[in-house]
Amino acid sequence: EEEKKKKEEEKAAKDEEKKKQQEEAAVKKEEEKKKKEEEEKKKEEEKKKKEEEKKKEKEQAAEKSKADQEKKKKEQEKKQEEKKKEEEKRKAAAKQDQDKRKAEKEKKDQERKKEQDKKAAEQKKKKEAQEAENKKKDDEKRAKMSEEQRAKDDAKKAREKERKEEEDRRKEEKRKIAEEKKKEQEEYKAEKEKERKEREEERKAYMDERKKEQDEYKKEREKEKEEERKEKEALRQERKKEKDEENRRRKEERKVQQAREKQRRDKRNEERRQEREERRKQREAEKEEEWDEERGQMVAKKNWEWDKELEDTCYDEKGHKCCQAFAYICYFLIIPPVFVLLVYIEWELYGWGRFSARFGGHGYNLTDFNQPSPAPKVLKKFAPTPAPVPYQEMAVIYVMEHPMSYIYPAIGLAVGLFCNIWPMAPGLMLMPLFQELEITKLSNETMALAAWVQLVGSGLFGFFSWMGRNPRFFICRALFFLTPIGWCGYAVGKIEHLSFKDLLILVYENNRVDPNEDPKDYPETDGIYKDPRMQDAYEKADLDLLHTYLRLGLGVFMVVMSFFVLIGCCIGGVNHYCCPSRTGGTTPGCKSFCQWLICMVCIFNTGWMFVANIGSGMGIFSFFLLSMFLGVETKRALCTAIMMGAHAQIPEVIAQGYFYSEVPYIRLMLFTPFLWFGALLAPAFSFCGGPCGDLFFYTLVLAGVGTATVALAAIHLQKEKEDINIEITPMYSNPEVNKWFDENIYRPEPVTAQDLREAEFFRAQRAREEAAAAAAAEREAARAQNGPRFMF
């Protein structure tokens, strides 16, 4: 009680001190306010003085600008007068030049006429001399001619003379007409020139009058504008004064209001601070401890209601942003330029030949570009030129002739979009689709292309797309721990003697009878096999169709699990079958060790049985393992399973490239841009539906894909054929494994014709013995029924 009294006294003293401090602070604030008001008044007076000075300066500047404008006007008028004088001088000089040119032209025309007259006189003389010579020749000819010939010659000469006179007359008329036309043209030109000069003088007079009118109008407009400007300036000054008064009044009101709000805020903050202090004291009083299994010591009890909001502890906020930035940089700034560079290198080396060949649905050899190009088509001489075909029609014709040009984009977009929303075993659909469309011709090509499409579409593009959306969707423990275990399962499934098919063949071969054993030790044997029924089952199943049965089994599993997914959609998630977890399946104290052990074994078996044989199944099994055994949330389980299914194809890609040199480079490049675009849209489509929407549509996907796979396998099994042409053979062998099998596993010699004959004889003998035993049994039964027979 004394301590409480002391504490209360201390509190009262503290409260009094606080009150004193508050009162002193209030007094100081009031003094500061008064000082601030005085300073503001001084500042306003200074502002007013500055404004008055500015007004005076503006008026002086306006008067100066007016004087400058008047000076400029006078200078412009002087310049215009000088320009007019220069123009008049230039016009007079131009007239003198024109007169000189005319005089020179007349002189040249006169000289040209004299030369023409001289030439005409010389031509006349030449003609007269030629005529005199011709006359002498004609006279000599006539002297030699008879009278009739002379008469004819005279008539001919008369006609020629008339014709020449007529030609001369026509030429003279033409010349006179040309001279008359020339005179008329010159007269017309002179009239036109005269009219033009008159019009120019009239236009000049009109322009001068108009310019004077415009100058007068401008002066009047300037006067009016000056008056309007003065009126506006006066109005503006009045409005400014009113605004200044209004702003000053508002500032005063705002200051009063701010002071009141500050008092209220300080009071509220003080009350909140006191409440927080009381709550803190209550928490310290109610504080408890619990045993932490991870640390091995007693720690403060956790606030589980707050911890429920946390999804995972392996990410912090900075790492989250860093991962998103890295994903966007890779997706938009690194991957597209690399793809463009690869396309450019291909075009530089081989042109578009390999791309067009794949669009055409056939192969392309690297030596095809060395072949000579065909000669251009040449149209016939009088054939009509064909009309040019528009680019749109050319594109439609190309697409109709080459359906692969739209099949590649459709497949790439569908795989990039849907296979990055749900883990749906794309290999089950892609491999039969590739073989049906003849995109691939060989089984190794089919496996390699399907693996590459999954790896690039989901393992690369999907990874960065989902990381840019939210890195917390990935469970790093599963990605970096379970995926390598799946790789190990795949590697074991490709070793000779350890593959699934080799083990089945080994079981079948161990059904054979050892030559050192006695067949009678096996009563049901036929002499070759210990259990003939097992041999019949093997022959009926045919291990060559193993991958078909595996695909059939996976399809049945998908159809069955679709019902469980639908139930999970109704109960809030597939992880509600188990204990839901928000920490990626990990619990303190290694409590989830058994669940992780089950996941490891199942992932290893999936890689060994399914991925190594049919190249799919890892994503589906990963989703159900993560959801049902580790209790992972739906969205995180879906994204992690998609990445695990895609990254499980890395060993397949490496193996196909290393052992079979199968790298479908061109076909993969045709798929790549559409895979990129589809993966970019996948998170947005998934975000629209949410986890329950994803589960509902995942039910439809599992049911649809599983049913299609089962139907395809059943149809081909009825025909005793494989649904997909896949050769399941071990890729490599291990010397240690081979040695162990040779030493510990009995492998009988192959069956020969002699063995078959001996088996047939053994079967016949056993049949005779069985028939004799049956007959003896019948006789015994008849004897027992009829009684003993006596002979008399």
Secondary structure, 3 states (H helix, E strand, C coil): CHHHHHHHHHHHHHHHHHHHHHHHHHHHHHHHHHHHHHHHHHHHHHHHHHHHHHHHHHHHHHHHHHHHHHHHHHHHHHHHHHHHHHHHHHHHHHHHHHHHHHHHHHHHHHHHHHHHHHHHHHHHHHHHHHHHHHHHHHHHHHHHCCHHHHHHHHHHHHHHHHHHHHHHHHHHHHHHHHHHHHHHHHHHHHHHHHHHHHHHHHHHHHHHHHHHHHHHHHHHHHHHHHHHHHHHHHHHHHHHHHHHHHHHHHHHHHHHHHHHHHHHHHHHHHHHHHHHHHHHHHHHHHCCEEEECCCCEEEECCCHHHHCCCCCCCCCHHHHHHHHHHHHHHHHHHHHHHHHHHHHHHHHHHCCHHHHHHHHCCCCCCCHHHCCCCCCCCCCCCCCCCCCCCHHHHHHHHHHHCCHHHHHHHHHHHHHHHCCCCCCCCHHHHHHHHHHCCCCCCHHHHHHHHHHHHHHHHHHHHHHHHHHHCHHHCCHHHHHHHHHHHHHHHHHHCECCCCHHHHHHHHHHCCECCCCCCHHHCCCCCCCECCHHHHHHHHHHCHHHHHHHHHHHHHHHHHHHHHHHHHHHHHCCHHHHCCCCCCCCCCCCCCCHHHHHHHHHHHHHHHHHHHHHHCCCHHHHHHHHHHHCCCCCHHHHHHHHHHHHHHCCHHHHHHHHHHCCCCCHHHHHHHHHHHHHHHHHHHHHHHHHHHHHHHHHHHHHHHHHHHHHHHHHHHHHHCCCCCCCCCCCCCECCHHHHHHHHHHCCCCCCCCHHHHHHHHHHHHHHHHHHHHHHHHHHHHHHHHHHCCCCCC
